[in-house]
Amino acid sequence: MAQEPDPRSVSRFLVRINGALSYRGDSCHGAVCRDLGTFISTFRYPRIYAGPDDESHFEDIEATLTPTDFVPGRPVVDLADGIPTKEFVFTRLAPGWAGSWHPTPRRQFCVTFSGVFQLTTSDGESRRFGAGAVFLLDDTTGKGHDTQVLGTDEWCGVLIPLSDSA
């Protein structure tokens, strides 16, 4: 049975909801279920996809993190199920780079190291992604999305294409 985390060691803010603790941050969050005595942890990331209307949309995906004996002799590590990928591609976009409307050329995760960019889906929703942001580009058909690097800094990150079996 996983132990309840010490709230002093969690850098995310703490909320008490009906006797359960909920840790909220930009991407990771979890809830302690006191009745079950277990810590349920999830990782949330946005996905951009093309709907049947050929318009792109955002949706939030939650991956369940399971306490796993990952490093022998050390405390457990919370891990999600693996997602098959092809490669790991470092990427840089110049300040002010504008991608206009385009579908993603392949299904891929994107991780921001530095800089900020904004993605706008064809249904009109815009979201900004800065350092540490993880999201899935999955709109390989339809109108696609608009990408803009914001501010005076370049955007640096990594693209992680998914394998065909993912």
N, C-alpha and C positions, 0 to 999 in steps of 0.2 A: 504494500500500500504506500503511495506517494505521500510525503509529508507536506503540510501546508507551508508555503514559503513565508519567511520572515518579512513582514511588511517593510521593515527598515532597510532591507537589502534590495527592494524592488524600486527602480528609478521611475516607474510609471505611477500616475496618481491612483489613489485608492478610493473606491466607492463601496458603501455598504448597502446591499439590496436584499431585503427580506432575510436578514441573518447570514447572507453569503457575501463574501468579499469578491469584488470584481476589479481586476487590474486592467487599466486602459492605457494604451499608448498608440503611436501612429500605426503600427502594423500588428504587434503581438498583443494578445489579451487572454485572460483566462478567468475562471470563476472557481472558487473553492466551495464545494458542496458539503456543508458540515454534516448533513444527514448520512452521506455516503462516505465521508472522510477521504475523498479523493480530490485531486487538483486536476481540473479539466482545462487544457490549454489549447488555444487555436492561433493560427497565423492567418490574417486576412489580407488579401491583395485584390486590386481591381483588375478586371478583364475587359478588354474592348473586343466586341464581336459584331458580326453582321447578322441582322435579323432576316426573317423571311421577306421583309419589305426592302431589302438591300440597303437599309440605313444602318449606320454603326451606332452602338449603344455601350454604356458602361454597365457592368454588374460586379458586385463584390462576391468573391469566392472565399470560403473558409476551409483551411486545411487543418485537420485535427493533429495535434502534437501528442505523441505517446511517450511517457517516460521509458527510456531504453538504457540498458547497460551497454554503453557505447565504448567507453574507455575503461578497460579492466582495472578494478581496484579504486575507481574514482566515483564520485556521485553520478547519478543517472543524468542523462541528457534528453531533453524533449525533442523528438524527431517526428517529422511527417513522413508519409509514404513517399518514396522516390518517384520522380517524373523522368522518364527516359529523354535524354538530350543528345545532340549531335556534336556540338563544339562550344567553345567559349571565346567570344570575339570582343576585344577591347575596341571602344568606339569614342570618337571625339566629334562634336559639332561646334562650329565657330559661333561666336556671339552673334545674335540676330538671325541665325540660320532659320529658314522657313521652308517647310516641306510641302506646303499647300495640301490639297486633298489627294490622298492616295491610300489604297489598301496596303496592309503590311505584305511584304514579299514572301513571308513564311511565318508560320506560327512560332512565336519566340517570347521568352521572358526578357525583360529589360530591367537592369539595376542601375540606378543613378549613383555615381561616386561624388560628383561635384557639379555645380551649376543647377539651373532650374529650367525646365521647359513645361509648356502647356500643351495638352492634347485636347482637341475638341472633336466630339463625335458628331455625325451628321444629324442627330436628333437635337443638337444644340447644347448639350452638356459639356462643360469644360472643367478640367481638373489640372492642377499644377503638381509637378513632381520634382522634389529636391533631393538632396543627399540622403541616401538610405532607402529611397522609394523602390519598391518592387512591383511590377505589373506585367500582365500577360497581353501581348498583342496577338489577337486571334481573328481579326477582320480581314481575311485574305480575299474576300469578294465584296462586291457592292461599292458604294461611294468611298468608303474608307474613312480616314480621320485627318485632321489638320494638325501639324506639329510646328511649334514655334519655340525657339530658344529665347528665354526672357533675360533681360538685364545685359550687363556688359561683360559677363564672364562666359567662357566656353562651357559647354556641357560635356562631361566625361562619364562614361559608364561602360557597361558590358551588355552584349546581346547574347542570349543563350537559346539558340534554335532548338525546338523540340524534335525528337525523332518521329518518324512516320507512325510509330506504334503508340505514341502518347495521345 
